[in-house]
Amino acid sequence: MQDSFSFSAMPQLIFGPGAVGRLGKITATFGRTALLVTGEHALQRSGHLPRILDDLKTSGVNVFPYRIAGEPSPAMVDRAAGGFRGKAVDVVVAVGGGSVLDAGKAIAAMLKENGSVTDYLEGVGTRRPTGRSAPTIAVPTTSGTGSEATKNAVLSRVGPDGFKKSLRHDNYIPRMAILDPTLCVGAPPSVTAACGMDALTQLIESYVSTRSSPLTDALALDGMRQLIPALPDACGKGALDADCRGAVAYGAFLSGVTLANAGLGVVHGVAGPMGGLVPIPHGVACANLLPFAVTATVDNLAAMNGDAAHTAIGKYARIGRLFGIANEDRLDCCRHLVDCLYRWLDQLDVPRLGTFGLTAAHVNRLVDASSNKNNPLPLSAGQMGRMIQDRL
């Protein structure tokens, strides 16, 4: 067994169909004034928003509503924090997809900080977050980023000088996470697929990470056991099935727990800078990059000797078996995994990278801005470039 490892706190979790019905009473335990962060339209169209507002009102909670459009930017967080800093907000309630949850966490933090959030972003600013934050309740309506369980909030500025960076502190983990699969019912197949592939990528990368531990391994494997058979159905015949949606939501939550404790790999090391360069959904970027990343990493590992390479290949093979192959040959299982990941790109109708304006002219610049993070072995610059070219 590994000699030592650390594990961050998790939010208190309430899971199950109808769990959102407890939001009002839970919020009231934090105080009487809540900032409710939601997306622009989806929650209203689904009919959930009026019920949530009624529940909060019935529980005696005064609500300041705040809607965001698209992925959160530093400018948006600064506007929100500046507008509500003097409102005596007791708790931030974020109900929506990963972008909404990240926005809620960042706003909650900046209610207690001075200056611009840009000053505190990793790799951008020069100030360290103090960790002070309004308490956050995270209620995801999609199953992807696992932001309801992570210690960071991802903010982006898209363009030639763009970036996608994290505001991070252990205290930014939400105090409560409410996972109600019925909130995900009705999400479009394209959104379900992109979010689910983000979660799968996070589970795979944290499982094979050089920072993984026996605890994160167990959680990542359990998340994959639930998510892999459920995701294709959630994008199709099981879209209205709360059990199917619940399996994907559970996997996504665990992906947030494991990435917060084991880190991620080269797919996220490329997808982050890509999201700062062109307006591509993060899950779409991950889905496109994942098959080549697995292929190249396994090839690099197979050329190595030693226990670490042997262990990592064994982990990829174990994931391949979760996709339905019983072969004992580890490399055959790895090849099966890659075949399934490419097949899912077609089955889930994932658009290619070029759809969002990424071109061959961007590749070298993107590779220069990318990193391998905690990949089992690093990919070369040439391999990274081919990974991107593979799906233009």
C-alpha positions, 0 to 999 in steps of 0.5 A: 500500500502507498506509504502516505497520502492526503484527502481533502474534505468533501461537501455534505451530500444529499442524493436522490430523486426529490432531494432538491425539495429540501433546499429551502430548509437547508438554506435557512440553516445558514441564514436568512439572506441567500444569493441564488446563482442560476443560468440564464434560461434553462432552470426557468424553462424546466419549471424548477426555478419557480418551485425553488423560489417558492421553497426558499420563500416558505422557509423564510429565506430572502433571495437575491437572484443572479443569472449568468450566461455562458462560462463565467469570466473574471469580469462577471465575477467582479461585477457580481461580487461588487454588487452584492458585497454590501448586501449581507449575504449569508449563503450562496446557492448555485443551481445549474450546470458546472459554469453556474456552480463555478460562478457561485463558488467564485462569487462567494469567495470574492464577497470576502476578498478585496480587488479583482478575482483576476488577482487571485487566479492561478498562473495569472494573478499575484495574490494568494486567496485567504480562503475566506468565503460565504458558505456555498450550497451547490445543486447541479442540473447537469452531470459533468464537472463535479464542481459541487465537490471541488475546491476550485472555480474555473474562470475564462477569458476567451480570445487571442490573449485568453485563458482558463484558470482556477481560483483555488482554496480548500475552503472553496469546497461547497458546504452542501451538495444536493444531487437530485437526478430529476433536475437533469431529466430533460437536459439535451443529448448534446449537453448530457454527452459533453458533460458526461464525457468530461466526468469520464475523463476526470475519472480516468485521469484521476485514476491513472494520475501520478498523485492517485491513492488507494482511496481515490482509486476506489472512488474513481473505479466506482464512479466509472462502474456507474457512469460507463453503462449509463451515459449512452442511455442518458443521451438516448432512451434513458434520458427521462429515467431518474435511475439512469440520470442518477448513475451519471450524476453519481459518477460526476460527483465522484469525478469531482472528489477524485480530481480534487485529491489526485489531480488530472492529466494531459487531456485537461492540460490541453483542454484548459488552454484550448477553452481560453483560445476558442469558445469550445464547451469543455466537455467537448474538448475533453471528449475529442482529446481523450482517445488519442491521449490514452493511446499515446500514454499507453504507447509510452508506458509500454516502451518503459520498464518498471513497476510504475509503468506496469501499474499504470497499464494495468489501470488502463486495462481495468478501465477497458474491462469496464467497457465490456472486454474479458480479455486477460491481455492488458494491451488488448484491453487498452486497445479495446478502451480506445476503440470504445472511446472513438466509437462513443464520439460517433455514437454521442454525436460529439462535434469535432474541434474545428467546429468551434474555430480551432484550426491547424494554425492554432496547434503550435501555440496551443501546445506551448500553452499546454501541460501534462499535469499528472499524466502517468508519463508525459506526452511529447510536444509532437504527440500533443500536436497530433492529439489536437490535429486528430480531431480538427 
